[in-house]
Amino acid sequence: MRWIAVGLVLLILVLQSQLWLGEGSIPAMRRMQAAVAEQRAENERLDERNRALAADVADLRGGLQSVEERARRDMGMIGTDEQFYRVVIPRD
């Protein structure tokens, strides 16, 4: 009877060691949960960026005004009936 008790205690110790130290252990599970939460936050940030880019694309496809605005801002477009003035501030 004593050998059965010793065997059961050893079995419990082996199972507990797997729970705390093995491949699917509790600390490994917590690390994985933290990694999943971090990835979800990154995905949410990227989804927001994608929504903003999709809105920009829809705006560019829909109207000439947004295309002209981007051309002025990004490429320095000047209209045919406009004058360009550059103001140079002297350095001290």
PyMOL commands that place a pseudoatom at each C-alpha (Angstrom):
pseudoatom trace, name=CA, resn=MET, resi=1, chain=A, elem=C, hetatm=0, pos=[0.000, 0.000, 0.000]
pseudoatom trace, name=CA, resn=ARG, resi=2, chain=A, elem=C, hetatm=0, pos=[2.882, 2.314, 0.755]
pseudoatom trace, name=CA, resn=TRP, resi=3, chain=A, elem=C, hetatm=0, pos=[4.310, 1.864, -2.765]
pseudoatom trace, name=CA, resn=ILE, resi=4, chain=A, elem=C, hetatm=0, pos=[1.019, 2.926, -4.285]
pseudoatom trace, name=CA, resn=ALA, resi=5, chain=A, elem=C, hetatm=0, pos=[1.032, 6.130, -2.230]
pseudoatom trace, name=CA, resn=VAL, resi=6, chain=A, elem=C, hetatm=0, pos=[4.647, 6.855, -3.219]
pseudoatom trace, name=CA, resn=GLY, resi=7, chain=A, elem=C, hetatm=0, pos=[3.785, 6.155, -6.860]
pseudoatom trace, name=CA, resn=LEU, resi=8, chain=A, elem=C, hetatm=0, pos=[0.795, 8.496, -6.740]
pseudoatom trace, name=CA, resn=VAL, resi=9, chain=A, elem=C, hetatm=0, pos=[2.873, 11.269, -5.140]
pseudoatom trace, name=CA, resn=LEU, resi=10, chain=A, elem=C, hetatm=0, pos=[5.523, 10.857, -7.845]
pseudoatom trace, name=CA, resn=LEU, resi=11, chain=A, elem=C, hetatm=0, pos=[2.831, 10.941, -10.533]
pseudoatom trace, name=CA, resn=ILE, resi=12, chain=A, elem=C, hetatm=0, pos=[1.396, 14.150, -9.070]
pseudoatom trace, name=CA, resn=LEU, resi=13, chain=A, elem=C, hetatm=0, pos=[4.880, 15.695, -8.974]
pseudoatom trace, name=CA, resn=VAL, resi=14, chain=A, elem=C, hetatm=0, pos=[5.502, 14.791, -12.630]
pseudoatom trace, name=CA, resn=LEU, resi=15, chain=A, elem=C, hetatm=0, pos=[2.150, 16.221, -13.692]
pseudoatom trace, name=CA, resn=GLN, resi=16, chain=A, elem=C, hetatm=0, pos=[2.719, 19.403, -11.675]
pseudoatom trace, name=CA, resn=SER, resi=17, chain=A, elem=C, hetatm=0, pos=[6.162, 19.849, -13.189]
pseudoatom trace, name=CA, resn=GLN, resi=18, chain=A, elem=C, hetatm=0, pos=[4.601, 19.681, -16.650]
pseudoatom trace, name=CA, resn=LEU, resi=19, chain=A, elem=C, hetatm=0, pos=[2.009, 22.250, -15.591]
pseudoatom trace, name=CA, resn=TRP, resi=20, chain=A, elem=C, hetatm=0, pos=[4.594, 24.730, -14.300]
pseudoatom trace, name=CA, resn=LEU, resi=21, chain=A, elem=C, hetatm=0, pos=[7.680, 23.968, -16.393]
pseudoatom trace, name=CA, resn=GLY, resi=22, chain=A, elem=C, hetatm=0, pos=[6.601, 22.154, -19.557]
pseudoatom trace, name=CA, resn=GLU, resi=23, chain=A, elem=C, hetatm=0, pos=[5.896, 23.339, -23.081]
pseudoatom trace, name=CA, resn=GLY, resi=24, chain=A, elem=C, hetatm=0, pos=[2.247, 24.196, -22.423]
pseudoatom trace, name=CA, resn=SER, resi=25, chain=A, elem=C, hetatm=0, pos=[2.870, 25.529, -18.937]
pseudoatom trace, name=CA, resn=ILE, resi=26, chain=A, elem=C, hetatm=0, pos=[1.034, 28.349, -17.213]
pseudoatom trace, name=CA, resn=PRO, resi=27, chain=A, elem=C, hetatm=0, pos=[3.892, 30.885, -17.648]
pseudoatom trace, name=CA, resn=ALA, resi=28, chain=A, elem=C, hetatm=0, pos=[4.135, 30.008, -21.355]
pseudoatom trace, name=CA, resn=MET, resi=29, chain=A, elem=C, hetatm=0, pos=[0.383, 30.485, -21.691]
pseudoatom trace, name=CA, resn=ARG, resi=30, chain=A, elem=C, hetatm=0, pos=[0.596, 33.925, -20.055]
pseudoatom trace, name=CA, resn=ARG, resi=31, chain=A, elem=C, hetatm=0, pos=[3.419, 34.952, -22.397]
pseudoatom trace, name=CA, resn=MET, resi=32, chain=A, elem=C, hetatm=0, pos=[1.337, 33.809, -25.350]
pseudoatom trace, name=CA, resn=GLN, resi=33, chain=A, elem=C, hetatm=0, pos=[-1.700, 35.753, -24.105]
pseudoatom trace, name=CA, resn=ALA, resi=34, chain=A, elem=C, hetatm=0, pos=[0.427, 38.897, -23.801]
pseudoatom trace, name=CA, resn=ALA, resi=35, chain=A, elem=C, hetatm=0, pos=[1.750, 38.386, -27.335]
pseudoatom trace, name=CA, resn=VAL, resi=36, chain=A, elem=C, hetatm=0, pos=[-1.792, 37.920, -28.650]
pseudoatom trace, name=CA, resn=ALA, resi=37, chain=A, elem=C, hetatm=0, pos=[-2.968, 41.108, -26.922]
pseudoatom trace, name=CA, resn=GLU, resi=38, chain=A, elem=C, hetatm=0, pos=[-0.028, 43.025, -28.377]
pseudoatom trace, name=CA, resn=GLN, resi=39, chain=A, elem=C, hetatm=0, pos=[-0.750, 41.690, -31.863]
pseudoatom trace, name=CA, resn=ARG, resi=40, chain=A, elem=C, hetatm=0, pos=[-4.437, 42.613, -31.553]
pseudoatom trace, name=CA, resn=ALA, resi=41, chain=A, elem=C, hetatm=0, pos=[-3.484, 46.179, -30.628]
pseudoatom trace, name=CA, resn=GLU, resi=42, chain=A, elem=C, hetatm=0, pos=[-1.136, 46.352, -33.620]
pseudoatom trace, name=CA, resn=ASN, resi=43, chain=A, elem=C, hetatm=0, pos=[-3.866, 44.973, -35.892]
pseudoatom trace, name=CA, resn=GLU, resi=44, chain=A, elem=C, hetatm=0, pos=[-6.321, 47.592, -34.633]
pseudoatom trace, name=CA, resn=ARG, resi=45, chain=A, elem=C, hetatm=0, pos=[-3.799, 50.352, -35.352]
pseudoatom trace, name=CA, resn=LEU, resi=46, chain=A, elem=C, hetatm=0, pos=[-3.220, 48.996, -38.853]
pseudoatom trace, name=CA, resn=ASP, resi=47, chain=A, elem=C, hetatm=0, pos=[-6.974, 48.650, -39.461]
pseudoatom trace, name=CA, resn=GLU, resi=48, chain=A, elem=C, hetatm=0, pos=[-7.426, 52.307, -38.547]
pseudoatom trace, name=CA, resn=ARG, resi=49, chain=A, elem=C, hetatm=0, pos=[-4.644, 53.287, -40.955]
pseudoatom trace, name=CA, resn=ASN, resi=50, chain=A, elem=C, hetatm=0, pos=[-6.226, 51.170, -43.701]
pseudoatom trace, name=CA, resn=ARG, resi=51, chain=A, elem=C, hetatm=0, pos=[-9.602, 52.840, -43.152]
pseudoatom trace, name=CA, resn=ALA, resi=52, chain=A, elem=C, hetatm=0, pos=[-7.967, 56.269, -43.460]
pseudoatom trace, name=CA, resn=LEU, resi=53, chain=A, elem=C, hetatm=0, pos=[-6.177, 55.234, -46.655]
pseudoatom trace, name=CA, resn=ALA, resi=54, chain=A, elem=C, hetatm=0, pos=[-9.390, 53.791, -48.104]
pseudoatom trace, name=CA, resn=ALA, resi=55, chain=A, elem=C, hetatm=0, pos=[-11.148, 57.085, -47.372]
pseudoatom trace, name=CA, resn=ASP, resi=56, chain=A, elem=C, hetatm=0, pos=[-8.323, 58.952, -49.140]
pseudoatom trace, name=CA, resn=VAL, resi=57, chain=A, elem=C, hetatm=0, pos=[-8.610, 56.677, -52.171]
pseudoatom trace, name=CA, resn=ALA, resi=58, chain=A, elem=C, hetatm=0, pos=[-12.384, 57.124, -52.304]
pseudoatom trace, name=CA, resn=ASP, resi=59, chain=A, elem=C, hetatm=0, pos=[-11.955, 60.892, -52.031]
pseudoatom trace, name=CA, resn=LEU, resi=60, chain=A, elem=C, hetatm=0, pos=[-9.358, 60.931, -54.806]
pseudoatom trace, name=CA, resn=ARG, resi=61, chain=A, elem=C, hetatm=0, pos=[-11.569, 58.835, -57.071]
pseudoatom trace, name=CA, resn=GLY, resi=62, chain=A, elem=C, hetatm=0, pos=[-14.625, 60.933, -56.346]
pseudoatom trace, name=CA, resn=GLY, resi=63, chain=A, elem=C, hetatm=0, pos=[-13.570, 64.496, -56.888]
pseudoatom trace, name=CA, resn=LEU, resi=64, chain=A, elem=C, hetatm=0, pos=[-11.149, 66.727, -58.716]
pseudoatom trace, name=CA, resn=GLN, resi=65, chain=A, elem=C, hetatm=0, pos=[-10.856, 69.062, -55.750]
pseudoatom trace, name=CA, resn=SER, resi=66, chain=A, elem=C, hetatm=0, pos=[-8.987, 66.527, -53.624]
pseudoatom trace, name=CA, resn=VAL, resi=67, chain=A, elem=C, hetatm=0, pos=[-6.633, 65.725, -56.508]
pseudoatom trace, name=CA, resn=GLU, resi=68, chain=A, elem=C, hetatm=0, pos=[-5.882, 69.430, -56.936]
pseudoatom trace, name=CA, resn=GLU, resi=69, chain=A, elem=C, hetatm=0, pos=[-5.340, 69.850, -53.204]
pseudoatom trace, name=CA, resn=ARG, resi=70, chain=A, elem=C, hetatm=0, pos=[-2.813, 67.009, -53.151]
pseudoatom trace, name=CA, resn=ALA, resi=71, chain=A, elem=C, hetatm=0, pos=[-1.054, 68.338, -56.230]
pseudoatom trace, name=CA, resn=ARG, resi=72, chain=A, elem=C, hetatm=0, pos=[-0.707, 71.762, -54.617]
pseudoatom trace, name=CA, resn=ARG, resi=73, chain=A, elem=C, hetatm=0, pos=[0.481, 70.409, -51.295]
pseudoatom trace, name=CA, resn=ASP, resi=74, chain=A, elem=C, hetatm=0, pos=[2.742, 67.568, -52.408]
pseudoatom trace, name=CA, resn=MET, resi=75, chain=A, elem=C, hetatm=0, pos=[3.991, 68.698, -55.810]
pseudoatom trace, name=CA, resn=GLY, resi=76, chain=A, elem=C, hetatm=0, pos=[3.821, 72.483, -55.661]
pseudoatom trace, name=CA, resn=MET, resi=77, chain=A, elem=C, hetatm=0, pos=[1.174, 72.866, -58.382]
pseudoatom trace, name=CA, resn=ILE, resi=78, chain=A, elem=C, hetatm=0, pos=[0.357, 76.410, -59.479]
pseudoatom trace, name=CA, resn=GLY, resi=79, chain=A, elem=C, hetatm=0, pos=[-2.793, 77.130, -61.485]
pseudoatom trace, name=CA, resn=THR, resi=80, chain=A, elem=C, hetatm=0, pos=[-2.670, 78.812, -64.893]
pseudoatom trace, name=CA, resn=ASP, resi=81, chain=A, elem=C, hetatm=0, pos=[-4.171, 82.063, -63.620]
pseudoatom trace, name=CA, resn=GLU, resi=82, chain=A, elem=C, hetatm=0, pos=[-2.168, 82.179, -60.377]
pseudoatom trace, name=CA, resn=GLN, resi=83, chain=A, elem=C, hetatm=0, pos=[1.056, 83.925, -59.394]
pseudoatom trace, name=CA, resn=PHE, resi=84, chain=A, elem=C, hetatm=0, pos=[3.722, 82.280, -57.232]
pseudoatom trace, name=CA, resn=TYR, resi=85, chain=A, elem=C, hetatm=0, pos=[5.460, 84.356, -54.575]
pseudoatom trace, name=CA, resn=ARG, resi=86, chain=A, elem=C, hetatm=0, pos=[8.294, 83.130, -52.424]
pseudoatom trace, name=CA, resn=VAL, resi=87, chain=A, elem=C, hetatm=0, pos=[8.928, 84.974, -49.184]
pseudoatom trace, name=CA, resn=VAL, resi=88, chain=A, elem=C, hetatm=0, pos=[12.496, 84.612, -47.977]
pseudoatom trace, name=CA, resn=ILE, resi=89, chain=A, elem=C, hetatm=0, pos=[13.125, 85.464, -44.333]
pseudoatom trace, name=CA, resn=PRO, resi=90, chain=A, elem=C, hetatm=0, pos=[16.721, 86.592, -43.768]
pseudoatom trace, name=CA, resn=ARG, resi=91, chain=A, elem=C, hetatm=0, pos=[18.742, 84.667, -41.200]
pseudoatom trace, name=CA, resn=ASP, resi=92, chain=A, elem=C, hetatm=0, pos=[20.424, 86.514, -38.383]
for i in range(1, 92): cmd.bond("trace and resi %d" % i, "trace and resi %d" % (i + 1))
show_as sticks, trace
zoom trace
